[in-house]
Amino acid sequence: MKKYANQYRQELLKEVVPFWERHSPDKEYGGYFTCLDQDGKVYDTDKFIWLQARQAWMFSTLYQEVESKTSWKNMAKNGIDFMEKHGRDQQGNWYFSLNRQGTPLVEPYNIFSDCFAAMAFAAYYKVDPHAEYAQIAVDTFQNILNRQTNPKGKYNKLFTGTRDMQNFALPMILCNLSLELEHLLEKNQVENLTKGIADLILNKFYDERSGLVYENIAPDGTLVDSFEGRLLNPGHAIEAMWFLMDLGQKRKDDKLIEKAEHIMFQQLEYGWDRKFGGIFYFLDARGHPPQQLEWNQKLWWVHLETLVALAKSYALTQNPRARQWFKKVHEYTWTHFRDNNNGGEWFGYLNRQGEVNLRLKGGKWKGCFHVPRALLQITRTLE
């Protein structure tokens, strides 16, 4: 397995990071362009807060964990300054999107803007320890906790009281976010929060009888027979399992690691497309047609997060099953998502057969995050 470490490191440092350094900085207004075509040309100048934050986090992390390069610090600051100046409303909620100059386009309906903003400012504080960055991170984190039972607030379009549900994505991200902000939070707060989230994931969203992790459950933890209630997102579930493995490693909790590994394998085997290879984007737990028309597409982040989980699984347990699956997913991912002609950033969207659906390297949902983060995580793990 160690032989892969150099391959992933070279891809990170020689191909992917330079692509974003060359093409994404907005040198006139600050922040980053994320809508980049196959060659890195900007095709839309709107700025999405969660992608601005993810990129600022990524370059802060590279500076902290790989090399103290001034250019990486400057790249991170380019996003941090732009977000600090333009990113929030008067109540401290982070907008979803802005125009190039920083004027709001879409109201702060999406709490994931806040989640990644908190991550970004917490990470940049390690690079440049000014109190204002820590305060923004902590204030944002507290705002997330205040909103977690009703993340969309007044922007929620669902009728309350008929079919209330809780979604998997927020507790999944909070598990990782708590560890990202650990240097700024009280120890008891982190321990209590991660313990509660781990319990929610493992004992509510995970259904032991079926072996599946559901995307939505009723407030009391029961399953709901509806489109949303039957929805599975294998990539989300697998990503959450490597968050729990990190938590288990930190706590020296082998049982947590083993359970997360077991659940990861269940989601991977259920989600793998046995006809064409790759992992489905969405599935219905009972085999009904999902409401998402893109259900059978193959997405970059799903496969990269799976590789991270498998690498961590093997590093922590030396399970030969993890090694076998890593090689299988590695082969599919590098063959289909990597742009072997142009290099740089990877493609994001394939059809079920594995053909490139959109020849973009970044957009409204794909930015400088899953590819470089996964390459970094896998490199460090395998080394």
Secondary structure as the mmCIF struct_conf table of DSSP 4:
data_model
#
loop_
_struct_conf.conf_type_id
_struct_conf.id
_struct_conf.beg_label_comp_id
_struct_conf.beg_label_asym_id
_struct_conf.beg_label_seq_id
_struct_conf.end_label_comp_id
_struct_conf.end_label_asym_id
_struct_conf.end_label_seq_id
TURN_TY1_P TURN_TY1_P1 LYS A 2 LYS A 2
HELX_RH_AL_P HELX_RH_AL_P1 LYS A 3 GLN A 10
HELX_RH_PI_P HELX_RH_PI_P1 GLU A 11 VAL A 16
HELX_RH_AL_P HELX_RH_AL_P2 VAL A 17 HIS A 23
STRN STRN1 PRO A 25 PRO A 25
TURN_TY1_P TURN_TY1_P2 LYS A 27 TYR A 29
BEND BEND1 GLY A 31 GLY A 31
STRN STRN2 TYR A 32 TYR A 32
STRN STRN3 CYS A 35 LEU A 36
STRN STRN4 ASP A 37 ASP A 37
TURN_TY1_P TURN_TY1_P3 GLN A 38 ASP A 39
BEND BEND2 GLY A 40 GLY A 40
STRN STRN5 VAL A 42 ASP A 44
STRN STRN6 LYS A 47 PHE A 48
HELX_RH_AL_P HELX_RH_AL_P3 ILE A 49 GLU A 65
TURN_TY1_P TURN_TY1_P4 VAL A 66 VAL A 66
HELX_RH_AL_P HELX_RH_AL_P4 THR A 70 HIS A 86
BEND BEND3 GLY A 87 GLY A 87
STRN STRN7 ARG A 88 ARG A 88
TURN_TY1_P TURN_TY1_P5 GLN A 90 GLN A 91
BEND BEND4 GLY A 92 GLY A 92
HELX_LH_PP_P HELX_LH_PP_P1 ASN A 93 ASN A 93
STRN STRN8 TRP A 94 TRP A 94
HELX_LH_PP_P HELX_LH_PP_P2 TYR A 95 TYR A 95
BEND BEND5 PHE A 96 PHE A 96
STRN STRN9 SER A 97 LEU A 98
TURN_TY1_P TURN_TY1_P6 ARG A 100 GLN A 101
BEND BEND6 GLY A 102 GLY A 102
STRN STRN10 PRO A 104 VAL A 106
BEND BEND7 PRO A 108 PRO A 108
HELX_RH_AL_P HELX_RH_AL_P5 ILE A 111 VAL A 127
BEND BEND8 ASP A 128 ASP A 128
HELX_RH_AL_P HELX_RH_AL_P6 ALA A 131 ARG A 147
TURN_TY1_P TURN_TY1_P7 GLN A 148 THR A 149
BEND BEND9 ASN A 150 ASN A 150
TURN_TY1_P TURN_TY1_P8 PRO A 151 LYS A 152
HELX_RH_3T_P HELX_RH_3T_P1 GLY A 153 TYR A 155
BEND BEND10 LEU A 158 LEU A 158
HELX_LH_PP_P HELX_LH_PP_P3 PHE A 159 PHE A 159
TURN_TY1_P TURN_TY1_P9 THR A 160 THR A 162
BEND BEND11 ARG A 163 ARG A 163
STRN STRN11 GLN A 166 ASN A 167
BEND BEND12 PHE A 168 PHE A 168
HELX_RH_AL_P HELX_RH_AL_P7 ALA A 169 GLU A 180
TURN_TY1_P TURN_TY1_P10 LEU A 181 LEU A 184
BEND BEND13 LEU A 185 LEU A 185
HELX_RH_AL_P HELX_RH_AL_P8 LYS A 187 LEU A 200
HELX_RH_PI_P HELX_RH_PI_P2 ILE A 201 PHE A 205
STRN STRN12 TYR A 206 ASP A 207
TURN_TY1_P TURN_TY1_P11 GLU A 208 GLY A 211
STRN STRN13 LEU A 212 VAL A 213
BEND BEND14 GLU A 215 GLU A 215
STRN STRN14 ASN A 216 ILE A 217
TURN_TY1_P TURN_TY1_P12 PRO A 219 ASP A 220
BEND BEND15 GLY A 221 GLY A 221
BEND BEND16 SER A 226 SER A 226
TURN_TY1_P TURN_TY1_P13 PHE A 227 ARG A 230
STRN STRN15 LEU A 231 LEU A 232
HELX_RH_AL_P HELX_RH_AL_P9 PRO A 234 ARG A 251
TURN_TY1_P TURN_TY1_P14 LYS A 252 LYS A 252
HELX_RH_AL_P HELX_RH_AL_P10 ASP A 254 GLY A 271
STRN STRN16 TRP A 272 TRP A 272
TURN_TY1_P TURN_TY1_P15 ARG A 274 PHE A 276
BEND BEND17 GLY A 278 GLY A 278
STRN STRN17 ILE A 279 ILE A 279
BEND BEND18 TYR A 281 TYR A 281
STRN STRN18 LEU A 283 ASP A 284
TURN_TY1_P TURN_TY1_P16 ALA A 285 ARG A 286
BEND BEND19 GLY A 287 GLY A 287
HELX_LH_PP_P HELX_LH_PP_P4 HIS A 288 PRO A 290
BEND BEND20 GLN A 291 GLN A 291
TURN_TY1_P TURN_TY1_P17 LEU A 293 ASN A 296
STRN STRN19 LYS A 298 LEU A 299
HELX_RH_AL_P HELX_RH_AL_P11 TRP A 300 THR A 317
HELX_RH_AL_P HELX_RH_AL_P12 PRO A 320 HIS A 336
TURN_TY1_P TURN_TY1_P18 PHE A 337 PHE A 337
BEND BEND21 ARG A 338 ARG A 338
TURN_TY1_P TURN_TY1_P19 ASN A 340 ASN A 342
BEND BEND22 GLY A 344 GLU A 345
HELX_LH_PP_P HELX_LH_PP_P5 TRP A 346 PHE A 347
STRN STRN20 TYR A 349 LEU A 350
TURN_TY1_P TURN_TY1_P20 ARG A 352 GLN A 353
BEND BEND23 GLY A 354 GLY A 354
STRN STRN21 VAL A 356 VAL A 356
BEND BEND24 ASN A 357 ASN A 357
STRN STRN22 LEU A 360 LEU A 360
BEND BEND25 LYS A 361 LYS A 361
BEND BEND26 LYS A 364 TRP A 365
BEND BEND27 CYS A 368 PHE A 369
HELX_RH_AL_P HELX_RH_AL_P13 HIS A 370 LEU A 382
#
